[in-house]
Amino acid sequence: MLKELTNEAMLTAIVNERTAQVEQWGGNDHDDHHNMQDWSRYIMKQLDRARYEPYSPESEERVIRTFSIANAAEFEARMVKVAALAIAAAQSVRRRRMAHFDA
């Protein structure tokens, strides 16, 4: 049974996703090699995956998702990924700014 997500539950989901990203890709050393355009592209990729049905070779057009329970679950998961990526991007940019001012 689904329950309403509190802010705390959503933040926990985002932190868990961010932890999974760090385990998959590495931490600050990996993140800090990306620029603002990279981060924007990664976030847009996740937003596109939330918005469109998976690519099908039979169709030349991208199909926008319609509401369904399955699509809603996928959308929610993608939004958690977007939030975690946005946190990583902001942290990386902040570290780069701090390094600039410390130099």
JOKASUL-V159545 format. One record per residue. N is the residue number from 0. RES is the residue in one letter. PHI is phi in whole degrees, 0 to 359 (* if undefined). PSI is psi in whole degrees, -180 to 180 (none if undefined). D_CENTER is the distance of its C-alpha to the mean C-alpha in whole Angstrom. Layout:
n->N res->RES phi->PHI psi->PSI d_center->D_CENTER
n->N res->RES phi->PHI psi->PSI d_center->D_CENTER
This chain:
n->0 res->M phi->* psi->133 d_center->26
n->1 res->L phi->280 psi->141 d_center->23
n->2 res->K phi->243 psi->157 d_center->23
n->3 res->E phi->298 psi->140 d_center->21
n->4 res->L phi->270 psi->122 d_center->18
n->5 res->T phi->282 psi->166 d_center->19
n->6 res->N phi->304 psi->-42 d_center->17
n->7 res->E phi->298 psi->-42 d_center->18
n->8 res->A phi->294 psi->-40 d_center->17
n->9 res->M phi->293 psi->-43 d_center->14
n->10 res->L phi->297 psi->-37 d_center->13
n->11 res->T phi->296 psi->-43 d_center->15
n->12 res->A phi->299 psi->-41 d_center->12
n->13 res->I phi->293 psi->-44 d_center->9
n->14 res->V phi->297 psi->-41 d_center->12
n->15 res->N phi->296 psi->-41 d_center->12
n->16 res->E phi->295 psi->-42 d_center->9
n->17 res->R phi->297 psi->-41 d_center->9
n->18 res->T phi->299 psi->-42 d_center->12
n->19 res->A phi->296 psi->-39 d_center->11
n->20 res->Q phi->297 psi->-44 d_center->9
n->21 res->V phi->297 psi->-42 d_center->12
n->22 res->E phi->295 psi->-37 d_center->15
n->23 res->Q phi->285 psi->-46 d_center->13
n->24 res->W phi->253 psi->-16 d_center->13
n->25 res->G phi->104 psi->173 d_center->15
n->26 res->G phi->263 psi->-134 d_center->15
n->27 res->N phi->303 psi->-38 d_center->16
n->28 res->D phi->301 psi->-39 d_center->19
n->29 res->H phi->285 psi->-49 d_center->16
n->30 res->D phi->301 psi->-38 d_center->13
n->31 res->D phi->285 psi->-1 d_center->16
n->32 res->H phi->273 psi->-6 d_center->17
n->33 res->H phi->263 psi->144 d_center->15
n->34 res->N phi->260 psi->-179 d_center->16
n->35 res->M phi->297 psi->-35 d_center->14
n->36 res->Q phi->293 psi->-40 d_center->14
n->37 res->D phi->301 psi->-50 d_center->12
n->38 res->W phi->300 psi->-42 d_center->10
n->39 res->S phi->299 psi->-41 d_center->10
n->40 res->R phi->295 psi->-43 d_center->10
n->41 res->Y phi->298 psi->-41 d_center->7
n->42 res->I phi->292 psi->-43 d_center->5
n->43 res->M phi->297 psi->-36 d_center->9
n->44 res->K phi->299 psi->-44 d_center->8
n->45 res->Q phi->293 psi->-38 d_center->6
n->46 res->L phi->295 psi->-39 d_center->8
n->47 res->D phi->297 psi->-41 d_center->11
n->48 res->R phi->295 psi->-30 d_center->10
n->49 res->A phi->286 psi->-33 d_center->10
n->50 res->R phi->275 psi->-36 d_center->13
n->51 res->Y phi->250 psi->151 d_center->15
n->52 res->E phi->295 psi->155 d_center->17
n->53 res->P phi->304 psi->148 d_center->17
n->54 res->Y phi->301 psi->138 d_center->19
n->55 res->S phi->233 psi->126 d_center->23
n->56 res->P phi->297 psi->-21 d_center->25
n->57 res->E phi->287 psi->-22 d_center->28
n->58 res->S phi->244 psi->133 d_center->26
n->59 res->E phi->272 psi->-11 d_center->26
n->60 res->E phi->258 psi->148 d_center->24
n->61 res->R phi->278 psi->133 d_center->21
n->62 res->V phi->257 psi->122 d_center->21
n->63 res->I phi->287 psi->135 d_center->19
n->64 res->R phi->296 psi->142 d_center->18
n->65 res->T phi->256 psi->163 d_center->21
n->66 res->F phi->291 psi->130 d_center->21
n->67 res->S phi->207 psi->164 d_center->21
n->68 res->I phi->299 psi->-43 d_center->21
n->69 res->A phi->296 psi->-44 d_center->19
n->70 res->N phi->294 psi->-36 d_center->17
n->71 res->A phi->295 psi->-39 d_center->16
n->72 res->A phi->294 psi->-42 d_center->15
n->73 res->E phi->296 psi->-43 d_center->12
n->74 res->F phi->300 psi->-46 d_center->11
n->75 res->E phi->300 psi->-45 d_center->11
n->76 res->A phi->297 psi->-40 d_center->9
n->77 res->R phi->293 psi->-37 d_center->6
n->78 res->M phi->293 psi->-35 d_center->6
n->79 res->V phi->295 psi->-42 d_center->6
n->80 res->K phi->298 psi->-42 d_center->3
n->81 res->V phi->298 psi->-45 d_center->2
n->82 res->A phi->298 psi->-43 d_center->5
n->83 res->A phi->294 psi->-40 d_center->5
n->84 res->L phi->295 psi->-39 d_center->4
n->85 res->A phi->297 psi->-38 d_center->7
n->86 res->I phi->296 psi->-46 d_center->9
n->87 res->A phi->300 psi->-42 d_center->9
n->88 res->A phi->297 psi->-48 d_center->10
n->89 res->A phi->297 psi->-42 d_center->12
n->90 res->Q phi->296 psi->-43 d_center->14
n->91 res->S phi->296 psi->-46 d_center->14
n->92 res->V phi->297 psi->-40 d_center->16
n->93 res->R phi->297 psi->-44 d_center->18
n->94 res->R phi->299 psi->-40 d_center->19
n->95 res->R phi->294 psi->-40 d_center->20
n->96 res->R phi->296 psi->-43 d_center->22
n->97 res->M phi->297 psi->-41 d_center->24
n->98 res->A phi->297 psi->-37 d_center->25
n->99 res->H phi->296 psi->-45 d_center->26
n->100 res->F phi->284 psi->-24 d_center->28
n->101 res->D phi->280 psi->-18 d_center->30
n->102 res->A phi->286 psi->none d_center->31
